[in-house]
Amino acid sequence: MKLAVFSAKSYDRTYLDQVQGERFAQLCTIDYHAFALSEETVSLAQGCDAVCVFVNDILDGPVLRGLHAYGVRAILLRCAGFNHVDLATAEGLGFFVANVPAYSPEAVAEFAVALIQTLNRKTHRAYNRVREGNFNIEGLLGTTLRGKTVGIVGVGRIGLATARIFHGFGCRQLAYDPFAGDEFRPYGTLVDLDTLLQDSHIVSLHCPLTKGTRHLINETTLARMRPGAMLVNTSRGGLIDSAAVIQALKTGHLGGLALDVYEAEGELFYNDHSGEIIHDDVLMRLMTFPNVLICGHQAFFTREALTEIAGVTLGNVSDFVAGRSCKNSLVTEGHVLVREDTEPVRL
């Protein structure tokens, strides 16, 4: 069997090759492509049985039909999110589609807290000052997290991991998740979204991007937030209406913003544009605010997470090759198992 891996970085090759050698020897041959999968690059999959893609690859109707015409029958997502896949078309074409539903949730949770700590205590600004011999601490005033209210939107594995960390900080915690069970109750209180926004000093997003959650944070919900609150997103960029956030920052209603994801990140993230002019005016405007911190979708990026991603991905390949039922299937036997409009607010 032949597998084409798109949007492949050096670390993808390292961990996929390592895990295959240790646990899945002779399972498949792998072709690595640095390019993202799109209509322009789909021909690179010719002669392959399966493709492996990441968050910014495009798997819309034309690309899926192109893959099918080239003989591809399986799509392996080395990520949890699937909003970039046209599952209805994949269903109609009979594709096997599987994702990695959870990988080191602690990695993402720890990074979310790192962003909050950095933005709150301004350690990024202090670092740059000290390197220039400036030891003045004016303008670096932060707040103590103990006793503050943290609102967590989505209490799946990552949201719960975040809650456990903030519990250790001594924070009061609220959560919004219409599909939540009792797992969050030891750490705080489940409330409606309006209550969470109104009461929280920090709002951290940990839910998937679906039709129901797109622009969950918008002009209306931002207005309901506590004045001066901090907003953090390590989930999916489309959860936030960037233009609305800029307005809330300009008025001072939003006290701080930390992003590891951005709704128009597809053409930018995971590549070096330092020698180019970036034409995304919204992103460039966000980066001018002193109370905004932006990273390039790296919350997942730990050795443990990459090992797990490679292992689960190749396990999904193994299930496809053997014709076994795959617990991570999104489409199987002509049926979509998870639909965008019914996906719960969880990650």
Buried (B, 14 or more C-beta within 10 A) or exposed (E): BBBBBBBBEEEBBEBBEBBBEEEBEEBBEBBBBBEBBBEEBBEBBEEBBBBBBBBBBBBEEBBBBBBBEBEBBBBBBBBBBBBBBBBBBBBBBEBBBBBBBBBBBBBBBBBBBBBBBBBBBBBEBBEEBEEEEEEEEEEEEEBEBEEBBBBBBBBBBBBBBBBEBBBEBEBBBBBBBEEBEEBBEEBBEBBEBEBBBBBBBBBBBBBBBBEBBBBBBBEEBBEEBBEEBBBBBBBBBBBBBBBBBBEBBEEEBBBBBBBBBBBEBBEBBBBEEEEEEEEBEBBEBBEEBEBBBBBBBBBBBBEEBBBBBBBBBBBBBBBBBEEEEBEBBBBBEEEBBBEBEEBBBBB
